[in-house]
Amino acid sequence: MGSYLKLKYVFIFYAIIRFPLHQLTGLQDSAGRIYSLLLLIILIYYLSSKKLGYKTLRSPLIYWGIWVVYVLINTIFQGTELDMKSWQVVTYILAPLALMYFVNIRNSFYIINNIRLVSIASFLSLLIILFNDSFTSYSDGDRLGEIMNSNEVGIGGLLCFLFLFLLYSYKDIKLYSFIALSIIPSYIVIMSGSRSAFLPFFFMLSSLYVINRSKNFLKTISKLLFGVLVMIFVFIPILEQNSVIIDRLKESKNEGENSINTGTALDNMGSRAQYYVYGFDIFKENKLFGVGLYNYKIYNPANTQPNHVEIMIQLCELGIVGFSLFILFNFWILKHLINCWRNDVKSRKHTEAYIVSYLSVFSLYFVAYTYMNILIALFLGITIAHIIETENRIKLGRVSKKLNSKSR
């Protein structure tokens, strides 16, 4: 337990539970002064350490670091519609990078320790939401999230499930524990009515059978049957009780046609289609540097809403420069995950769990804003740590083979 009292763990835990605490329980620090001060102190502490400082920074973190610097400079010149003071904007943009850095600081069992901590904190944040928020009526039905945004609540449930999924892939929790712990995040995903969260959630759920495949045919079939029974007796009844998520999925095309009516596949994305159309129009007028972070709402011809789609945020608000850095960062992760899968057979199932989780997060780029999401930043940081550890192991294995072949 003592290892979790380290500075980085304290900050990670607080970063995860801070928003629901302040939104729903009335705990002060809504401006984020404690959060910003903690971030500054911990960054100075770790970056000034010869052991833990700049040596921990690796390629993808450098790419995202350049993105952060670019966004801050872009914001200085173009301003931002974020309703924040300057120091708050800096914290808002810098904190996700800092969290990626913290989970890459190496010590014993640091990857599994990070996943455990994030799982506990994200689960606790869901409990805070469940006991302090309530349902509110939208045009498409009652959804969990009267005070907090329903889509953010649903994505929080998805990401909590994702970290439990990783814990299970490491065999840190057993199947029955995983199922029991997954009930609350699954319930929240469904009751939030968030299509953005539900589809990747269902994808991850389905992938369990592939990742946990066995060479024993009977074992594989028994696991499949068990999953089907869980679906029949647990999952389907919940959906029947609150069918808002199914209704919203069915109405996506009609919603898209009523919102913008492109006459293309974009209409299947519901109201999100307008963010693509208007976002691309804005990008064509501001190709290189975009219009500035969160400034889409100024140019939005339909209303004063900000852009809700990460891909278009990067393109229209940050231009080719910001978008290229965003793509470079994500391309590095995907490329190296594939490399790990190909070359490290012993840990292939772990890597498959990361690939499934990464694809689930990647899908959110097309339907939600993610650059400031704390849990997504932590997942990406932990994924980078897994890649670096695995590739180091692959290199050591190759060196060992060469030495053995020479000694013969």
C-alpha positions in Angstrom: 0.0 0.0 0.0 2.9 2.3 0.7 3.9 2.5 -3.0 0.5 4.2 -3.7 1.4 7.1 -1.4 4.0 8.3 -3.9 3.4 11.8 -5.3 2.5 10.6 -8.8 -0.1 8.2 -7.5 -1.7 10.8 -5.3 -2.0 13.2 -8.3 -3.3 10.5 -10.6 -6.0 9.5 -8.0 -7.0 13.1 -7.4 -7.0 13.9 -11.1 -9.5 11.1 -11.8 -12.0 11.8 -8.9 -11.7 15.6 -8.9 -14.3 16.5 -11.5 -17.2 14.3 -10.2 -16.3 15.4 -6.6 -16.5 19.1 -7.4 -19.5 18.8 -9.7 -21.6 16.6 -7.5 -20.6 16.8 -3.9 -19.9 20.5 -3.5 -16.2 20.0 -2.5 -14.4 23.3 -3.3 -11.5 23.8 -5.7 -13.7 24.2 -8.8 -11.2 26.6 -10.2 -8.5 23.9 -9.9 -6.0 25.8 -7.7 -5.1 22.7 -5.7 -5.0 20.6 -8.9 -2.7 23.1 -10.7 -0.4 23.5 -7.6 -0.1 19.7 -7.2 0.7 19.3 -10.9 3.4 22.0 -10.7 5.0 20.6 -7.6 5.1 17.0 -8.8 6.4 18.0 -12.3 9.3 19.9 -10.7 10.0 17.0 -8.4 10.2 14.4 -11.1 11.8 16.4 -13.9 14.6 17.6 -11.6 15.4 14.0 -10.6 18.4 12.6 -12.4 16.9 9.1 -12.2 13.4 9.9 -13.2 13.6 13.1 -15.3 14.1 13.5 -19.0 15.3 9.9 -19.5 11.7 8.8 -19.1 10.6 10.9 -22.1 10.3 8.7 -25.2 9.3 9.4 -28.8 5.5 9.5 -28.5 5.6 11.7 -25.4 7.9 14.0 -27.2 5.4 14.2 -30.1 2.6 15.1 -27.7 4.9 17.5 -25.9 5.4 19.3 -29.2 1.6 19.3 -29.6 1.2 20.9 -26.2 3.8 23.6 -26.9 2.2 24.3 -30.3 -1.3 24.6 -28.8 -0.1 27.0 -26.1 1.6 29.2 -28.7 -1.4 29.0 -31.0 -3.7 30.0 -28.1 -1.5 33.0 -27.3 -1.9 34.3 -30.8 -5.4 33.3 -31.6 -7.0 33.3 -28.1 -9.5 30.7 -26.9 -13.2 30.6 -26.1 -12.4 28.4 -23.1 -14.0 30.1 -20.1 -10.7 30.0 -18.1 -7.9 32.1 -16.8 -4.5 31.8 -18.4 -3.1 29.5 -15.7 -6.2 27.3 -15.9 -5.8 26.9 -19.7 -2.1 25.9 -19.2 -3.1 23.3 -16.7 -6.0 22.0 -18.9 -3.6 21.5 -21.9 -0.6 20.3 -19.9 -2.2 17.9 -17.4 -2.8 15.0 -19.9 0.8 15.0 -21.0 2.0 15.1 -17.4 -0.2 12.1 -16.6 1.2 10.1 -19.6 4.7 11.0 -18.2 3.9 9.9 -14.6 2.7 6.5 -15.7 5.9 6.0 -17.6 8.2 6.6 -14.6 9.6 3.2 -14.0 9.7 1.2 -10.7 8.8 -2.4 -9.8 5.5 -3.5 -11.3 4.8 0.0 -12.4 2.4 -0.9 -15.2 0.1 -3.2 -13.2 0.3 -0.7 -10.3 -0.9 2.1 -12.5 -3.7 0.0 -14.0 -4.9 -1.0 -10.5 -4.9 2.6 -9.2 -6.7 4.0 -12.2 -9.3 1.1 -12.0 -9.9 1.9 -8.3 -10.1 5.7 -8.9 -12.3 5.5 -12.0 -14.6 3.0 -10.2 -14.9 5.3 -7.3 -15.7 8.3 -9.6 -18.6 6.2 -11.1 -19.9 5.5 -7.6 -19.9 9.3 -6.9 -21.8 9.9 -10.1 -24.3 7.0 -9.4 -25.2 8.2 -5.9 -25.1 12.0 -6.5 -26.5 12.5 -10.1 -29.8 11.5 -11.5 -31.7 11.0 -14.7 -32.8 13.9 -17.0 -35.2 13.9 -19.9 -33.8 14.5 -23.4 -35.8 14.5 -26.6 -34.7 10.9 -27.1 -35.4 9.6 -23.6 -34.4 9.7 -19.9 -30.6 9.4 -19.5 -28.3 9.3 -16.5 -26.5 12.6 -16.1 -28.7 15.5 -15.0 -25.8 17.6 -13.6 -22.9 16.1 -15.6 -23.0 15.6 -19.4 -24.6 12.2 -20.2 -22.0 11.4 -22.9 -19.1 12.2 -20.5 -20.7 9.9 -17.9 -21.1 7.1 -20.5 -17.5 7.5 -21.7 -16.3 7.4 -18.0 -18.2 4.1 -17.6 -16.5 2.8 -20.8 -13.0 3.7 -19.7 -13.5 2.2 -16.2 -14.6 -1.0 -18.0 -11.5 -0.7 -20.2 -9.1 -0.6 -17.2 -10.9 -3.6 -15.5 -10.5 -5.3 -18.9 -6.8 -4.7 -18.8 -6.5 -6.0 -15.2 -8.3 -9.1 -16.2 -6.0 -9.6 -19.2 -3.0 -9.5 -16.7 -4.8 -12.1 -14.6 -4.7 -9.6 -11.7 -8.4 -10.3 -11.2 -10.3 -13.5 -11.9 -13.2 -13.8 -14.4 -15.9 -13.7 -11.7 -14.3 -10.6 -10.1 -14.1 -9.0 -13.5 -17.8 -9.7 -14.2 -18.9 -8.5 -10.7 -16.8 -5.3 -11.0 -18.0 -4.6 -14.5 -21.7 -4.4 -13.5 -21.6 -0.8 -12.4 -19.6 0.6 -15.4 -21.8 -1.5 -17.8 -24.9 -0.1 -16.2 -23.7 3.4 -16.5 -22.7 3.0 -20.1 -26.2 1.8 -20.9 -28.2 4.2 -18.7 -26.2 7.2 -20.0 -27.7 6.5 -23.4 -24.3 7.4 -24.9 -23.9 5.9 -28.4 -20.3 7.0 -28.4 -19.6 4.8 -25.4 -21.9 1.9 -26.1 -20.5 0.7 -29.5 -16.8 0.5 -28.3 -18.1 -1.1 -25.0 -19.9 -3.8 -27.0 -16.7 -4.3 -29.2 -14.6 -4.8 -26.1 -17.1 -7.2 -24.6 -17.1 -9.3 -27.8 -13.3 -9.3 -28.0 -13.0 -11.2 -24.7 -13.8 -14.4 -26.5 -11.0 -13.8 -29.1 -8.4 -12.8 -26.5 -9.2 -15.6 -24.1 -9.3 -18.3 -26.8 -7.9 -21.6 -25.9 -6.3 -24.4 -27.8 -8.7 -26.6 -26.1 -11.9 -26.6 -28.2 -14.2 -27.6 -25.3 -12.8 -24.7 -23.1 -13.4 -22.2 -25.8 -17.0 -23.4 -26.3 -17.7 -23.4 -22.6 -16.5 -19.8 -22.3 -18.6 -18.8 -25.3 -21.7 -20.4 -23.8 -21.0 -18.7 -20.4 -20.8 -15.4 -22.2 -24.1 -16.0 -24.0 -25.8 -16.8 -20.7 -24.5 -13.6 -19.2 -25.9 -11.7 -22.2 -29.3 -13.4 -21.9 -29.8 -13.1 -18.2 -27.9 -9.8 -17.4 -27.3 -7.7 -20.4 -30.5 -8.0 -22.4 -32.9 -7.4 -19.4 -31.0 -4.1 -18.6 -31.4 -3.0 -22.3 -35.1 -4.0 -22.2 -35.7 -1.9 -19.1 -34.1 1.2 -20.6 -34.1 1.0 -24.4 -33.0 4.6 -24.9 -29.5 3.5 -26.2 -31.1 1.1 -28.7 -33.6 3.8 -29.8 -30.9 6.3 -30.2 -28.8 4.0 -32.3 -31.9 3.3 -34.5 -32.6 7.0 -34.9 -29.0 8.0 -35.8 -29.7 8.4 -39.5 -32.9 10.3 -39.1 -31.1 12.6 -36.6 -28.3 13.2 -39.1 -30.7 14.0 -41.9 -32.6 16.4 -39.7 -29.4 18.0 -38.5 -27.5 18.5 -41.8 -28.7 16.0 -44.4 -25.5 15.4 -46.4 -27.0 12.5 -48.3 -23.9 10.5 -47.5 -22.8 7.9 -44.9 -22.1 10.9 -42.6 -25.8 11.1 -41.8 -25.5 7.8 -39.9 -23.5 9.7 -37.3 -26.6 11.6 -36.1 -26.0 15.2 -35.1 -22.3 14.6 -35.1 -22.4 14.9 -38.9 -22.7 18.7 -38.7 -19.4 18.9 -36.9 -17.7 17.2 -39.9 -19.3 19.4 -42.5 -19.0 22.8 -40.8 -15.6 21.8 -39.3 -14.2 21.0 -42.8 -15.5 24.3 -44.2 -13.8 26.1 -41.4 -10.6 24.2 -42.0 -10.5 25.1 -45.7 -10.4 28.8 -44.7 -7.7 28.2 -42.0 -5.6 25.3 -43.2 -2.3 25.8 -41.6 -3.0 26.8 -38.0 -6.8 26.5 -37.7 -9.0 28.9 -35.8 -7.6 28.2 -32.3 -8.5 25.7 -29.6 -12.2 25.8 -28.7 -12.9 28.6 -31.2 -15.0 26.5 -33.5 -18.1 27.7 -31.7 -17.4 31.3 -33.0 -17.6 30.1 -36.6 -20.3 27.5 -36.1 -23.1 28.6 -38.5 -25.8 26.4 -36.8 -25.4 27.4 -33.2 -22.8 28.3 -30.5 -21.9 24.7 -29.6 -18.2 23.7 -29.6 -17.1 20.9 -31.9 -17.7 17.5 -30.4 -15.5 15.4 -32.7 -11.8 15.1 -31.9 -10.6 14.5 -35.4 -12.3 17.8 -36.6 -11.2 19.7 -33.5 -7.6 18.8 -34.4 -8.2 19.7 -38.0 -10.3 22.9 -37.9 -9.1 24.4 -34.6 -5.4 23.5 -34.8 -4.9 23.2 -38.6 -2.6 20.9 -40.5 0.2 21.5 -37.9 -1.8 20.3 -34.9 -3.6 17.6 -36.8 -0.3 16.1 -38.1 1.2 16.0 -34.6 -2.0 14.3 -33.4 -1.8 11.7 -36.2 1.9 11.1 -35.7 1.4 10.4 -32.0 -1.4 7.9 -32.6 0.4 6.3 -35.6 3.4 5.6 -33.4 1.2 3.8 -30.9 -0.6 1.7 -33.4 2.6 0.8 -35.4 4.4 -0.2 -32.3 1.5 -2.2 -30.9 1.5 -4.2 -34.1 5.2 -4.7 -33.8 4.8 -6.0 -30.2 2.1 -8.4 -31.4 4.2 -9.8 -34.2 7.5 -10.2 -32.2 6.5 -11.1 -28.7 4.5 -14.3 -28.8 4.7 -14.9 -25.0 2.9 -11.7 -24.2 0.7 -11.6 -27.3 -2.6 -11.8 -25.4 -1.6 -8.8 -23.3 -0.9 -6.9 -26.5 -4.2 -8.0 -28.0 -6.0 -6.5 -24.9 -4.1 -3.2 -25.5 -4.9 -3.3 -29.3 -8.7 -3.8 -28.6 -8.6 -1.1 -25.9 -6.7 1.3 -28.2 -9.1 0.7 -31.1 -12.0 1.5 -28.7 -10.4 4.8 -27.7 -9.5 5.5 -31.3 -13.2 5.2 -32.3 -14.0 7.9 -29.8 -11.9 10.3 -31.9 -14.7 10.3 -34.5 -17.6 11.0 -32.1 -16.3 12.8 -29.0 -13.7 15.3 -27.8 -10.8 13.4 -26.1 -7.7 15.6 -25.9 -8.4 16.7 -22.4 -9.9 13.4 -21.0 -7.8 12.3 -18.0 -8.6 8.6 -18.3 -7.8 8.5 -22.0 -4.4 10.2 -21.3 -3.7 7.6 -18.6 -4.6 4.8 -20.9 -2.4 6.1 -23.7 0.5 6.6 -21.3 0.1 3.0 -19.9 -0.1 1.7 -23.5 3.2 3.5 -24.3 4.8 2.0 -21.2 3.6 -1.5 -22.3 5.1 -0.9 -25.8 8.5 0.2 -24.4 8.7 -2.7 -22.0 7.7 -5.2 -24.6 10.1 -3.8 -27.3 13.0 -3.8 -24.7 12.2 -7.5 -24.1 12.2 -8.2 -27.8 15.6 -6.5 -28.2 17.1 -8.4 -25.3 15.8 -11.6 -26.8 17.4 -10.8 -30.1 20.7 -9.9 -28.5 20.6 -13.1 -26.5 20.0 -15.2 -29.6 23.0 -13.5 -31.4 25.3 -14.2 -28.4 24.2 -17.8 -28.2 24.7 -18.3 -32.0 28.2 -16.8 -31.7 29.2 -19.0 -28.8 28.4 -22.2 -30.7 
